[in-house]
Amino acid sequence: MLTFNYVAHNAKTGERVKAKVEAENEQAAAKLIRQQGLTPLDIKMEGSGQLSGITKHFKRISSKDKVLFSRQMSTLINAGLPLVQSLHSVVDQTQSRPFKIVINQLITEVEGGSALSVAMAKHGDVFNQVFVSLVAAGEASGTLDTALERIAIQQEKDADIVSKIRSAMIYPILVLLVMLLVVAFMLVKVLPQVQMLYTAFPGANLPVETRILLSTSHFVIKYWWIVILVAVVLVFAGTRYARTAMGRRIYDTIKLRVPPIGTLFQKMYMARFARTGSTLVAAGVPLLQVLTVTSDAVSNVLVQDSIKKAAEKVKGGKALSDSLQGDPNFLPLVPNMIHIGEESGSLEKMMSKCADYYEKEVDETVQNISTIIEPVMMVLLGIMALIIVAAVLLPIYQLAGSGNIQF
């Protein structure tokens, strides 16, 4: 149950009443208020401003919540329960409060006569185009339960790939952080103490690398706040720029072209395109709509452009496999598998097999990259340590060699 704050008019006393009521949705809250002999003037969900912001930005509506929602709805509808009753049953089992709000809004829309897909389309931050298109296809064909089950599988597969890639990136990020911490410790703590030895011999000629490190150490100690400020500004500016059209294109180009991550991301996009396309085709979604939805699902502007160009060619009467053939953003196996599917009349099966293949390829590539990254990071760490040690110890050896220091 949700809590609503309301303002109502009491016709008997002429007063305004401000109070709270618990109900499943706004419509039910208004009904309860009228039963008290009051006329509702304003009804707002308690904490609705904060919760709507959370909902909009996916702060607490996870993929796991949406997968569970899809599976529960599929099971209930398959068991013969009416749509609204199924939604009521699911909302009672949902733990996420923002998702409860969304589902209750779906109930209100559906009870008002809207189709489930139309109601979901109003919550684009929660239900993407793939979700809405599959639900719409399921409603049109009378196989909503099957469509919801396909959605759950689609989301699980996609989440699994993303999780593996993120896991592969954790190790190098941690090593880089350790390297930065070591450098910061050397600059702030070690070098100032070592410098005391050098100042005892004003005529000593320090190597270039030592002078650079000492100058850097002095700057960091004296102007540490500038270093932090610049780092924060760079991160903030870089994040904002990555959200612009040009910034996103550059970022997506790096993901596709820079080895070894380029190969990994290209295979991931191929798996996502094939899996999404297979799911939509199997649900009976028209091919042009499939291409429109998959172009958004891949989340890379370069691949999106390729899919949109292919859609224009398909619109002109060309086969999808021929439209994708030779595109630099598509690996050759994809149009080849699609061609076999077009010839055999089993496009969804061939795209599904293509998705299975690239999902396995992503697994192997992640493992290979992890194997390569470990020694590379260790070498970089060793080089960094060698530079610092050389900068600290070389002057000592020089001073000892010149007779300024006697052991």
N, C-alpha and C positions, 0 to 999 in steps of 0.2 A: 504494500500500500504506500502511496505517496502523500505527502503533506502539502496542502494548499493554503496560502494566505488569501483571504477574500475581504472585499468591502461590499456590503449589501444594504439595501434600504428596507426599513421596517415600516410597512404601510400603516400599521396601527398607531405607532408612536411618532412616526415621522422622523425618526432618528437614523443615523448611519451606524452600521454595526461593522466593527473590524474584529475578525476572529480567524480561527484555523479549522480545517476539516481534512479528514483523511479519506482518500478515494483512490480508485485505480487510475483514473484519468480526469482531465478537466471537465469533460461532459458529465461524468458520474458525480464530481464535486458539485457542479451546478444543480444537479437533481437533488442532492442531499440538502443544499441550501434552501431550495424552494420548498422542500418538505417541512422546513422549520418556519414557513410562512414569510420568508424573506425574498427580496428581489435582488439577485446578484448584479453588482455593478462592475466589479473587477475581480478576476481570479488569477493568481500567480502562484506557480509552484515554488515552494520554499527553497531558496538557494538556486533558483533557475538560471540567474545570470551567470553564476560561477560554473554551474553544471553544463550549461550550453556551450560555454567556452571550452571546457574540458572535452566535451563530446566533439566539437568542431575540429579539434586538433588531435584527436585519437589518443588523448592522454591515458584513458583508462578503458577504451574499447579495443581490446586486443584481437588479433586474428583467432586466437583460441576461443574467445567468446563467440565470435561469428561462426566458427566451424561448429561449435556446440549447438548454437541456435539453428543452423542449417540441418544438422543431423536430427535434432529433436523435432523440428517441424516436419521433416521428411517422414520420420517414424509415425508421428501422430496423424498426419494426413493419409499415409498409407494404411493406417488402422481404421480409417473411415470417419475420423473426427472432422467436423466443419472447420473452416479456416479460422474464423474468429475464436472459436473454442480452443483451437490449437494454440493460437497466439496468447490467449489468456493463460493456458497451462504453462507455456514456455516462460512467460514473464514472471510467473510465481517461482520458477526454478532459477532464474537469472540472478547472479550475485552482483554484477556490475550495476551500480546505481545509474550512471549515465545511459547505459544500454537499456535499462528498465524504462527510462524516460522515452527513448526512441521507440521501443516496442509498443509502449502505451499510445504513443502518437500514431503508430501504424494501425493499432486497433481502432482508434477514433476515425481514421481515414477510411478503413475498410468497412466499418459499421456505417459510415456515411455514404457508402456506395462505390468507393474507389477500388480499383484493382490493386492487388498487393504490389505489383511491379511499379505502378504509378505512385503509390504511397512511398515505396522505397526510393524512387527517383528523387523525391523531395529531400532525401537525406544522403546527398551525394558524398559527404565526408565519411559516411559509415559504409554505405553500399555502393561499390564502384560499378562501372558500366557492365563488366562481366556478370556481376551478381544480378543486376536489374535485367539484362538481356536474357539470361538463362531463366529467371523467374517468369518473364513475359512469354518466352517460348513455351515454358511448362504450362502456363495458364491457357495459352492458345491451343495446345495439343492435349490438354487434360492429363498431363503427366507432371504435375507440380512436385510431387514427392520425389520422382526420379531426378528432376532438375535440381532440387535442393541437395540431394545426395551427391550429384555431380559437382555442385558448388563446393561442398565440404571437401571432396577429394582434391579439387583444383586448388583450393586454398592451402590444404595441407602440403601438397607437392611444392607449391611456390614458397611457402614458409620454410620448408625443409632445405631448399636450395639456398635461400638467403641466409639461413642460420649457419650452414656449412661455410659459406664465404666469409661471414663475420667472424666465425671461429678461427679461420685461417689467418685473419688479419690481426688477431689479438696478440700473438707472439711478437711479430716485428714492432708493433706499437709499444709494447711493454719494454722491449730492448731499447728502443729509441728514447723512451722516457728515462730508463736507467742511465743511458749514455749522457743525456742532458743533465741529470742530477749529479753524475760523477764530475762532469765538466764544471758545473756550478760550484761544487764542493772544492775542487782544486783551485778555482779562481778566487773564491771568497776566503777559504781557510788555509790552504797549503801554500800557495804562492806568496802571500804577504809574510809568512814566517820564513820562507826560503830567501826572500829578498833581503832580510836582515843580514844574511851572510854576505850577499853581494855588496851591500852598502859599506861594509867594512873595508872594501878594496875599491875606492873610487876610480882608480885608473884601469880597472878591469874592462876589457872589451867584450861585452856580452853578445852572443849570437843573435841573429835577426829574430828567430822564432821565440827566444826568451824575451826580447824586448817587446815583441807583439803581445805575448801572453801577459807580461807585467802591465802593459798599457791597458789591455782589456780588463785585467783584474782591478786596476785603479778605477776605471770607468764604472764597472759593475758595482763596486763597493760604494762609490760616491753618488752614482746616479741610478741606483737599483730601481727606483720608482719609474724612471723613464723607460727602462728595459721592460718592466711589467706593463706599463701603459702602451708601449709600442706593440708588444705581443698581443694584448687584448684588442687593440685597434685593428691589427692585421687579421686576427681571427674573425672579428666582427665584420670587417669590410669584405674579407674573402667569402664569408657565409652569405652576406647580402648579395655580392656579385654573382655567386653561384646560382642564385634564385632568379637572376635576370635571364632574358632570352639568350644573349650572347654568352654570358657566363655558363649557363647550362650546356650550351652547345660545345664550348671549349672543354668543360668537365666531361661530357659524354664522349667527346672525341678522344680524350686521354684514356678513358676506360676501354675504348675499343681498339686503340692503336698502340698503346705503350706496352711492350712486353715486360714481364710475363702475364700481367693482369689482363691484357687485351684479349688473349686467347680464352682466358677464364670467363670474362664477361660476355664475349661473343657467344660462347657455348651456352651460358646461362640465358641469354636473350633468345637463342634458338629453341632451347627447351621451353621457355615461357611462351613463345609464339606458338610452337607446335601443340603444347598442352592446352592452352587457351583455345586455339583454333579447333582442336579435336573435340573439346567439350562443347563448344558452341555448335559445331556442325552436327554432332550427335544429337543435340537438343532440337535440331531443325531450324536453326537460325539461318536466314539467307546469307549467301557468301559475302556480298558487299557489306552487310552489317557485321559479319564476322571480322572482316578486315578493319572496319572502323573501330570495333571494340578492341581487337588485338593490338592495334597501333597505340592505343592508350595503355594497354596492359604491360607492354614491354618496358616502358619507362626509360626510353633512350631516344632523343630527338632524331639521331641519325637513322636508327632503325625505323622509327615512326615515318620519316620522310620516304624511306624505301617502300614501306607498306602502302603509304598513300599513293605513291607513283604506280605501284602494282595494281591498286584498286582502280585507278583511272584506266589502266590498260584492260583490266577485266571488264570494266564498264563498256569499253569499246569492242568487246567480243573476244578478247584474247584469253587463253587459259591461264590460270593462276601460276602454274609451274613455269610456263614460258615468260610470264611477267616478272618472276623473281630470278630467272636464270641469268647468271652473270653479274648480279648485283654484288658490289664489294662488301656490303654489310650483311650478306647472307652466305652462310657456308653452303657449298655445292650439294651436300646430302639433302638439304631441305627441299629445294625444288625437284630433285630427283625422286624423293619419296612421295611428294605431292603428285608428281606426274604418274607414278604407278597407281596411286589412289584414284586419280581422275580416270585412268584407263580401265581400272577394275571396278569402279563404282563403290570403292570402300575408302573414301578420303579420310573419314574420321579415324579409321583403324591405322592407316599409314601414318597419319600425323601423330597418333598416340605412340606408335612404335618409334617414330622419330624423336618424340619427347623422351621416351624411356632411354633411348640411346644417348642423348645429350645429357640427361640427368646423371647417367653413369659416367659420362665423360667429365662432367663437372666434378664428381667425386674424385676421379683419378687425377684431374688437374690440380684440385685443391691439395691432395696428398703430395703431388710432385712439387708444387710451389712451396709447401711447408718444408719438404726435404731440402730444397735448394736454399730457402731463406735462412735456415738455421746456420749453416757454415758461413754464408755471406755476412750475416749480422755479426757473427763472432769475429770474422776478419776485420770488419769495420771497427768493432770495439777494440780489437788489438791494435789497429793502426792509430786510432785516437789515443789509446794509452801510450803507444810508442812515441807519438809526437809530444805529449805532455811530459813524459819521463825524460826524453831527450832534451827538451827545453829547460828542464830543471837540473839535470845532471851534467850536461855538456859544459856549462860555465864552471862547474866545480872541478871537472877534469882539467879544463884549460888553466884555471887558477893554480891547481896543483902542479901542472906541468911547467908553469912559469916560475914556480918557487914561492909564490905568494902564500900558499898554504903548505904547511909541512906536517906530515903524518908521523 
